[in-house]
Amino acid sequence: MKPAPGWRPHRYLPHTGAEIEEMLRVAGVASVGDLFSEIPSAVRLKRPLDLPPALPEGELFAHLVELAERNAHADRLVGFLGAGAYDHEIPSVVWHLAGRAEFVTAYTPYQAEVMQGELQAAYEYQTMLCELTGMDVANASMYDGASALGEAAVMSRDLTGRNRVVVSSAVHPHYREVLRTYTRHLGIDVVEVPHRDGMTPVEDIRAATGPEVAAVIVQSPNAFGCIEHGSALAEMAHAAGALMVAAVAEPISLGLLRPPGEYGADIVAGEGQPLGNHLNYGGPYLGMLAARQAFVRRMPGRLVGMTTDRDGRRGFVLTLQTQEQHIRREKATSNICTNEALNALAAAVYMAALGPDGMRRVAEANARRAHYALEQLTALPGIRRAFAAPVFNEFVVRTPLPPEQLNARLCEKGFLGGLALGAWYPELPDGWLVCVTEARTRGQIDAFVAAVKEAIVR
C-alpha cells in the first residue's frame, strides 16, 4: 500500500529549518533559546540530558516497576487518617456497575431519548440522597464538598437578599477556605465564630446572627468528629430570619445520626466520597447539595426529573438546568456547568446495595470501632481526650509527643497516623485527629494502639 499524497513520518520537531524559523517568527523570538529566557541561567541545564540508551518495552516496564518499588506504598499502610476523606469498604458491585463502558464514557445527557440509563441513575441518586439527608430535593451532584458549601452560601444570599454568612470554625478548614474564595468578589461577608471545646457555641452564633445574616453554616460531625447541637443552631438561625446550612463531610454518619432535614436544616451541602468512592489520592470527589422544595429554583447545577411520554411510558429528563450555559447569564444561579455524574452513580449503587439497614449497620460499625480505639488510646500514658462532646468515627486526643513526630514513627511500623491539627488550629499543637472506620479490624486497632504506645515511650 502506498502512503497517501503528502504523507510524512511523524516527528516531534518541525521537519525543516524554515519551519522552525517560521514558528519562532510567529512566537516573536529570535531563537529557541529565547523561549526559555524567563528561566534564570543559573538553574538551566548546560549539557545534554544524561539518559541511558533506549530499552525494549518489556525491559523498560520492568525497570519502572523496580524504581516504583523503592517508594513507600500508601496501600501498604494501615490508615487511621480521615479529616474529610474516609477509607470505607466498597462492595465489589459498586464499581462493577459504575465502571461499565456506557457509564464511564457517557457525557452530559442533553439528548434524553438516548441517555435514559444515565438519567435514571442520576434520578435514583437524587432520590436516595434526599432520603439520607431528610431533604426534599437534591441536584445531580456538584464538584466536591467544599465547592458545594460555597454554592450553598451563594444560594442563601440569593434566597434571603442578605449579604452575610456566619460559619463555625469547627467547619472543615478547607471548606471554609473555599467558602471565602467563592464569596470574596460577590459582596458576601463571611463571619467566623471560634469553636469552644470542639463544638460550635450556640450563644456565640446567636450573638453573631442579625438581620443582615443570610445563613448559619455548621458541620456535623464537625472537623473534630464531634456531633453538633443541630436543632438548637437551626432554631437560632430561623429566629433571626436566616437559613441553616448543614455541611456533611461524612455521609455514612447519616445511617445512624438524625438527618439534617429532621433537625431544621434548609440546605445540606457536603462530600459524597465515602459513598462508594475510593480515596483516589484526593479526587475526583462528589459534591452533594440538597434543599427544601421551596428553594428548588435557586439550586445550582442540574436536576433530573421523572415524567411520562405521550404514550404514558415513564421517562427521565433534565428538569432544571439553571447554570449560565443554558440560560441568560444574569438569570443563572451558578457558574457550575458540569458535575461528577460517575461518582454520583457509584454513590447511588452503594446506597442501593446497602439499603437503609445496611447503611445503619455500617454506621454502627464505624461508631463502635472508633469508640473502642478512643478507649484504648486514652488508656496509654500521656494521651488524653481533647473534647468531651460525643463523636462518630473520628476524635481528637492530645499526645505527649508532637503529632508529626508520632506519625513519622508510626509510618515506620506500617501505620498511617491521624492528622496533626496544629497547622489548622494553632491552639491545638498537641491535637491529633484519629479516624476509625468499618474498614479497620479490631486486630488492626490493637496493633495500632501498641505501635502508639511504643512510639511515645521509646
N, C-alpha and C positions, 0 to 999 in steps of 0.2 A: 504494500500500500504506500503510495506516495504521500508525503506531507502536504497539507493544504498550502495554497499560494501565500507567500508572505510569512510562513511559519518559521520561527527561530527557536533554538533551545532556550529554555528558561534560565536566566542567570539573575543573581541578586543585585548586580550593579548594571547601570546602563551599558549598552554594547559598544559605544564609540566615545572617543574623546569629545566629539562635537555634542553628543547628548549630555555628557557631564557638564560641559561649558554652558549649554542652554539651561540646564537645571540650576546652575549657580547664578546665571543671569536673572532668572525668574525669582530666585530667592534673594537677590540683591547683594550677593557677596562675591568676592574675587576668587576665593579658593575654598577647597574643602576644609582646610584648617580654620578658616574664618567662621565656619559653622559652630565651632567649639570655643570661640573667643571668650565667651562668658565663663568658661571653666578656668580657674586660676592655673597658670603654667606650672606652679609648684606641685600640683596634685595630678597633673597629666602624666600618663604612661609614655615614656620616651623611647620605648622599644617595642618590637612585635610581641604579641601575646605568647607566653611560654606554654604552649599546648602540646601534648603528645600526638603522635600520628593517629589518624582516624582508625577506629576499631570496627570490626564487623558488628552488626546489630546485636547478636547474641552476647558477644563479649562485652559490648558497651552496657547492655542491660545488667549483666552480672556485676560489672564494676560499679554501676549506680546503686545496686542493691547493697553491695559491700560498704559503700560510703554512707548510705542511709542507716545501716545497722550501727554506725558509730554514734548516732543520736539517741537521746533518751526518748522512748516512746510513751506518749501520754496514755495510750490504751493499755500499757503495762502497769500503770499506777492505779491503785485503788483510790477513787476520788471521794473526798469529803468537802468539796468546794461547790457552792451554789451561787448565792448573790445575784440572782436574776437569770441564771442559766442552769437548768436542772437535768441531772442524769437519771432518767427513768427507764424501766424495762419497756420495750416496744414490741408488742406481739408481731410475729412474722407476717401476719396477714396484712398489716398496715401498708408496708412498702411493696408487698407482693401485688396489691391492688393499685396503690398510688403510683407505683413505678411502671405501670403498663404504658406502652408506647403512645396510645391515643390520649393519655393524660399528660405524659411528660412533654410531648411535642405540641400540645394544644396552645393556642393563643387566645386572646380575649374573644369571648363568644358573641361577636357582633351579629353573626348570622344564626339566629336562634334555631332555624329549621335544620341546620346541620350540626348543631352543638348541644343537643338535648342532654347528652350524658354529662358533660361538664356543668351545664346549668343546673341539672338536678342535683349533682354533687354539692354545688355551692348552696343551693336551697336547703339541702339537708344539713349542711354545716351551720347555716344561719339559724335553722330551727333548733338544733341541739345546743348551740351557743346560748340562745335565749333561755332554754330550759336550764342550762348550767348556771347562768348569771341571774336568772329571775327577772329578766327584762322582756320588753315587748317586741323589739325589732333589733336585728343585727345586720351589719353590712357583710359583703362577701370577703372581707379582710382588708387589713392595712399593711404597711411595710413591716413594722415591728412595734413592740410595746411602747417605746419612748416616743416615736412619732405619732402613734395613736393617741397618746396622752396630750401631745401638743395640739392635735386636731380637736380633741375634746375641749381644750381651753378656748380655741377659736370658736368652736360651735357654741360654747357657753356665752361668749361675748355677743355672738350674733343673736342668740335667743333672748338675752336679757337686755341688750343695749348698754351694758355696763362694761367698764374697761379695766377691771382689776380682778386678779385671781389670788386666792390665798392658798399656799401649799405648805404642807408639813415637811420639816427637814427629815422626817422618817420615811419619806418617799425616796425611792432609789436615786442616788446621786446622778446617775446617767440620765434618768428620766427628767430630773429637774434641770439638768444642763440643756437637754434638747428642748424642754419647755421654754427656757429663756431664749434659745435660738429662734424658735418658732414665733415668739411674741415680740421680739425686740423691735421690729420695724412695723408692727401692726397697731401700735398705740396701746398695747395691753401691759399694764403694770403687774409685775409678779412680786408678791409679798410672801416672804418665807418665815414661818413660825418654828423656832427651835423645838426639838423633841425634849421630853423630860422623862428620864429613866426608861428610854427606849420606846416611849409612847407619845402620841400626839396629845398635848394638854388641851382639853376641851375649853377651859376658861380662857386660855390664851388665844385660841381660834375665835372664840366669841368676841374678844376684845378687838381682834383684827378685822372682824367682819362688819361692814357698814353698808349703807345704801348704794355705794359705788362698786360693791363686790359682785362679780358675775358668778363665781364658783369657789367652792372649797374643795381642795384636792387632797385626798388621803389614800394611802395604800394599806391594804390588809390582806394577808400578813405583810408587815412592812419590811423595810430594808434590814431590820434586825431579826426578822422572823416572828415578831410579836403580833398578836391579834388585836386590832384596834376596836374601840367602842363605836362601831359604825352607826348605831341608832342614835346615840346622843349627838354625834357630829352631824348627822343628816338633819335632825330636828333643829339644831342650832343654825345650820345653813339656811334652811327653809324659813325660819323665823325672821331672817334678815332679807328674805326675798331672793336668795342666791340658790344656785343649783349645787347638788352634791355629786362630785365626780369621784368614783371609786377606781383606783388603779389596782390591777391584779397582775402580779408578776409570776405567781404560781397557781395556775387554774386548777391543778389537782386538789388544792385545798378546798375547792367548792364541792367536792364529793363528800365532804364532812362538815364544813362550816356553813353557816347561814349565808345564802347568796346575797349579793349587794341589793338586788331588787326588792328583797324582803325587808331590808333594814332602811330603805328610803333613798337609795342612790338614784339619780336621774340619768346619769351616763356612766357606763363602765368601759374603761379603756385598759388594755393590758397586753401581755405577751402570751401567745399560744404555743410557744416552742415545746413546753412539757407535754402537750397533747400529741403524742405520736411522732414528734420530730427529734432527730438526733441533735447532739450539741453542735456538730458541723464546724467546729473551730470558730464559732461566733456568727454563723449565718449561712444561708438566709433564714430569717426567723418569720414570725407570723403575728402581725398586729391585730388585736381584737377590738372591736368597737360595737357597743350595743347601747340602746337608749329606750326611753319611753316612746310610745306610739305617737304622742303629740309632737315629738321633735323630729319625726322621720324626714321631713323635707329640708331640714338643716344638716342632715348627716352627710359626711363626705364619702367619696368612693362610690361603689356600685351596690345595688340591692337587687337580688334575683327574686322574682315573684312567680307564683303558680297561677295558671289560667286555663281556659279551655278554648279549643279552636271552634270553627263554625259547625263542626260535626260533633261537638261535645266531648272531644278527647282531651285528656289532661296534657298540658304543655308547660314549659318553663321559659321565661323571658327576662331580660334585663328591665326591671320595672322602673328604677330610678337611676339616672346617671347624671349626677349634678356637678361633675367636675368640669373644668373650663374647656376641655376638648369637645364637649358635647353641647354646651350652651354658651350664651354670651358671657364674656369674661366677668362683667360686673355682677352677673347673677350666680356665678359659680360659688359653691360652698367651700371649695378647696382646690389647690393646685395638684393634689394627688391624682395621677392619671392612670394608675395601674394598681395591682395588688399582689398578694402572694398566694395565688389560687392553688398551686400544687401543695404548698404547706397546709393550706386550709383543707384540702382534700384529705391529706394524711390525718389531720385532726378529726375530720368527720368519720373516717374509717376507724380511728382509735376509739372515739366516743361510742360509735355504733357497736364495735366489737366488745367493749366492756359493758355497756349499758349502765343504767343507774346503780345497780347493785355492785357491779364491778368497779365503777368509779369510787364508790364508798369504801369497798374493801382495799383498794389501792391507797386511798387517802388515810384510812385507819392504819395500814402498814407503815406509811410514812410517819405518822404521829407516834406510833408505838416505838419504832426503832430510833427515832430522834430523841424521844424522852429517855429511852434506855441508855443511849450514848451520853446524854447530858448527865444522867445519874452517875455513870461510870467515870466520866471525866472529872466531875466535881468532887469525886472521892479521892482524887490524886492530890498530893501535897502541893499547895500553892495555886491551884486552879479553883476559881470561884465563879459562880454565875453572875453575870453583869446586871441583868434585869429580872425583876420578879414577875413580869407580865407573862400570860400564857403564850405558848409558841406552837407552831405547826411542825415543820420539818427542818428548821434551822434555828440556831440560837447563838447568843454571844456569851463567851466566857472570857475572863481576864486571866492572863497567863503570867507566870513568874519570869519566863523567858520572852524576849521580844518575839512577836509572832512571825516576823520574817525569818529569824534565825531558827525558830521551831519548825517552820515549813521546810527550810533547807535540810534540816536533819531528818525530817520525815520522808523527804524525797529520796534520801539515801536508803531508806528502808522500804521503798516501794509504795509510798502513800502520797497522794496529792492533798495537802492540808487545807484548812479553811482560809478565809480571806483575812488578811491583816487590815483592820479597819482604820488605822491611824491616818492613812492618806486621804480617806473620805471624811473621817471625823477626828480631828486633832485632839479632841477631849478624850479619845479612847486609844491612847498609844499602845496599850496592852490588850486591846479588844481583838478577839479572834472569832470570826463568824463561821461556824461549822454547820454543814448541811448533811443530813442523812435521809436518803430516800429508800423506797422499797427495793432498789437495786443493790443495796448493801445488806449482806447477810450478817447474822449475829456473830459468826466466826470472824468476819472481816472487821466488825466493830470492836470486838475484843482484841484483835491483833492491833488495830489502830490505837486503842487506849494503851496497850502495852508499849507500843512504839513511842507514844507521847510521854509515858512515864519514864522510859529510858532516856528520851531526849532532854527532859527537864532536870534529871538528877545526875547526868554524866558530867 
